[in-house]
Amino acid sequence: MTTPVGNLVAVTGGRTELTPPGVRVTGCRSALLLTRVLRHTGEADVIAASRHLQDLLDGTEHPYDSLLARHLDHHRPAYLRVTLDLGADPAERALPGSELLGRPHSPALLERLFAAGRYHLLSSSGHHPPRLTGLWTGDWDTAWSGAFTTNANLNLQTAAAPAAALPEVTEALAAFVTRQLPHWRANARAIFGTRGAVAPSHSDGESGLTYHFSREYPLHLWTAGADWLLKPLVDHDEIRGEHDPRTAAALAEAALFYEDFLTRTDADGHLVVVPSYSPENRPANGSWGALNAAMDLSAARHTLLTAARYHPEHAGRWRALARRLPPHRINSDGALAEWAWPGLHENHDHRHLSHLYGVWPLEEITPYDTPRLAAAAHRALRLRGTENDSAHGHLHHALIAARLGDGDRAGRALRRILDGDFFHASLMSAHYPHRDVYNADAAHTLPGVLVETLIQSTPDRLVLLPAVPDACPRGELRGIRTRFGAEVDLAWRPDGARAVVRPGRTRRVELRTSSGTESLELVAGEDRVLTLRAR
């Protein structure tokens, strides 16, 4: 178990009284509380833990400043790699977070939440990526056991790390995947009788085995988990311009699974994903276990094609398998269907947007390359309800809207979070409005939403100001990493914008702005300054 095993209170001035089971402090100038948290079995050595805390303070006149200084060298460089300036009132910027939260329409609050979100994400990533509660719990009996859920939550939290220049987070995710890969292989064998690897929907961090067997939520039928967890690692590799052997190995395992799993065909000769599951939804007229969930189709296609790039020796057969997958289906509402199998009906009022996985985080469906599918995806997004007002649902909605170029919809989803009292005074967040259920989704995902509304990239495309929310009419976003190996600084106002692109590699990319499309020739080490007309 992981529990606090030692506590120490360092008080300056005032009166301190031991009042079991706690301490009463009155009239002090400052109070510093130190807690040592250790993973242990059996009885913890409380005395040793307390001595360790005392050693931190011995000989220190200003203990808080001394302890803070130990962290600055590690945190400050990462924290300052990317900055957001929305032109907020300096007086509001000076306010503490607790007061800013009472001004939900203040640009200063968005600036602070962007900075705090990156800081919290960095702080709660190390041996593991962030849990549902980040590094913290907020409760002695924390929700969902403070574990990992990989069918939206961990994925949303870590998605911004590559572009927002937090390779420490990406490294924590890569290590997490690598440690669990043997268990993912066991899942493939035990549940599906295949080679390769299948990621679980939940993990306590130690085990990658699938334990979530339920009739109502049959998450053991979900096969897209590995692809989603690997997507930030692939993005990170594209930013660096080289393949991480760990990512390559995991992609190969995921592709091997699809080789063995995709064996059934329909009347048209297309492969059928069966069983198939769209987290955490079901057809309005069917059971939880279904066929050809849109997310499963997109994930299978993406895994096979991406693994082919990493492993050219197997590329022929993996690409051929991807070509045999069926296309997405557009239903009678003109919307992208959550299940591509004819006759399965939609259940729109749901917090998850699994069927739009091809829009975000993938680029399988874009307004530029697949306009008909993008229009159907946009229709599906407009039809989607919010169900229980979960933070991850609103921000997932905003991310997809940004990819579809809908700044109004992205802004409204963001506004639901800002107006919904989701944030604690620490600027850590909750799962539901009015700070109900401590949860890191909103805090860690919000920076990624703002990045996606302002700058998007693929290995061969840069999109500037695709979906600017009304809350951000002007500002500067600096230090964003692109997947073609350049850094971008962007400044924008209602009457125009300016971007500086700093390429680390020589290549040609497509530049898309509100003015249209053009080819952008980039030379490593030579900055390009771009001037954009009014949006």
C-alpha positions, 0 to 999 in steps of 0.5 A, a space after each residue: 500500500 502507499 500511505 503517509 508514514 511520517 508527518 512533521 510540522 515546523 512552526 515559526 512563532 505562536 503556540 503549538 499544542 499536541 492535541 491527539 490525534 493532531 496538533 493545534 497551532 495558534 498565532 504563528 507567523 508560518 507553519 510548514 507541514 511535511 509528509 513522507 509517503 511510501 509504498 510499503 507492506 506490513 507496518 511502516 517504520 514511522 520513526 525512521 520516516 519522521 527522522 528523515 523529515 527532521 533531517 530535511 530541516 536541520 541547520 536550515 533557517 528558512 526551511 520552505 525556501 530551502 526545500 523549494 530551491 531543491 526543485 526549481 532546477 528541475 521544474 523551472 526549465 520544463 515549466 518555462 519551455 511553453 508559455 501562454 500570454 492572453 494579455 490579461 490585466 496585470 492586477 488580475 494576474 497578481 491575484 491568488 488562484 482562489 480569487 481568480 476562480 471567482 472571475 471565470 471569464 478573466 483571461 488571467 484565469 485561463 493563463 493561470 490554468 494553462 500554466 498550472 495544468 502543465 505544472 501539475 502534469 509535470 509534477 504528477 509524472 515520474 515513475 508513472 504517468 498521472 493517475 486519475 487523481 494526478 499524484 495526489 488523492 484528495 481523499 483517504 478513500 479516493 475515487 476509482 482507487 486513484 488508479 488509471 483509466 485508459 479509455 479516455 482519462 489517462 489519454 486526455 491527460 497525457 495528450 498535450 505533453 508532446 506539443 506542450 514540450 513535456 517529454 518527462 511526461 511522455 517518458 513516464 508513459 513510455 516506461 509505463 507501457 514497457 513495464 506492462 507489455 508482458 501483461 498485455 501479451 497475456 491479455 491477448 492470449 487469454 481473452 482472444 487467443 492471439 499473439 500480440 498485445 491488448 491493453 487493459 482499460 484499467 490499471 493499478 499501475 502495477 498490473 497490466 492484466 485485464 480484470 474488468 469483466 462486467 456485463 454492463 461495461 464489458 471493457 475486456 472486449 475493447 481492443 483499441 487501448 494500445 493504440 490510444 496509449 501509444 499515440 503520444 509516444 508516436 507524436 513524440 517520435 515525430 517531434 524528435 525525428 527518430 523512433 524509440 525502440 520501446 514504441 516500435 516494439 509495442 506497435 509491433 505487438 499491437 499489429 500482431 494482435 490484429 493479424 490474428 484477431 481480424 479473421 472474419 469478413 462480411 458479405 463484401 469481403 471487408 474484415 469485421 471487428 467482432 467482438 467490438 466495444 465503444 467505451 463506455 456506450 452501447 447501441 440504442 437497440 443492441 447489447 454492449 458487445 457489438 460489431 465494428 465500433 468506429 473507434 475499433 476500426 480507426 485504432 486498428 487501421 492506425 496501428 497497422 499503418 503506423 507499425 508498418 512505418 516503424 517496421 518496413 520488413 512487415 509493411 506489406 502485409 500490415 498495410 494490406 490488412 489495413 486496406 481490408 477494414 471497412 469504411 466508416 458509416 454515415 447514418 440516416 442523421 448524416 452523422 458518423 455512426 458509432 458502429 459501422 455495422 448496419 442496423 445498430 442505432 446511436 445513443 447520443 446522450 453520452 459523456 464519451 466520444 469514442 466514435 470520433 477517435 479518428 478526428 482526435 487524437 488521430 488525423 484519419 478524418 480531417 476537414 482538409 483530406 476527408 471533408 465528407 467524413 469530417 462533415 459527418 463527424 461534425 454532425 455527430 459532435 453536434 448531436 452528442 449530449 453531455 450526460 453527467 457533465 463530466 470534465 473529461 467529456 466537455 474537454 474531449 468535446 472541445 478537442 474534437 471541435 478544434 480539429 474540425 475547425 469549430 472555435 465556437 463549439 470548442 469555446 462553449 465546451 471550455 466555458 462549461 468547465 470555467 463556469 462549472 466550478 470544477 477547480 479547487 483553490 490549488 487549481 487541481 480539478 474535479 470530475 463533476 461541477 461544484 468540485 465534486 470528486 477530486 480528479 485531474 482530467 480537467 487540470 491536465 487536459 485544459 492546456 492541450 485544448 488551448 494548444 489545439 485551438 491555436 496550433 495543430 501539426 502533423 508530420 507534413 502540415 502546420 495549421 495556425 489558429 484553426 479554432 480560436 475561442 472567443 475567450 482568447 481574442 489576442 495573445 501569444 503562445 510560445 514554444 510549441 513543438 510540432 511533429 515535423 521537428 520545429 518550434 513555433 511561437 505565435 502571436 495573434 490579434 483580431 487584425 492579424 497574426 505573426 508566427 515564428 517557425 524554428 525548424 530543427 529539420 529541413 523539410 516542406 510542409 503544408 501551411 493552413 491558415 484562414 487565408 488559405 493553403 500554401 507550401 512552406 519550405 523549411 531549412 534546419 536552423 533558419 527561422 521563418 517569420 509568417 504574417 497572417 491577415 485578419 481571421 
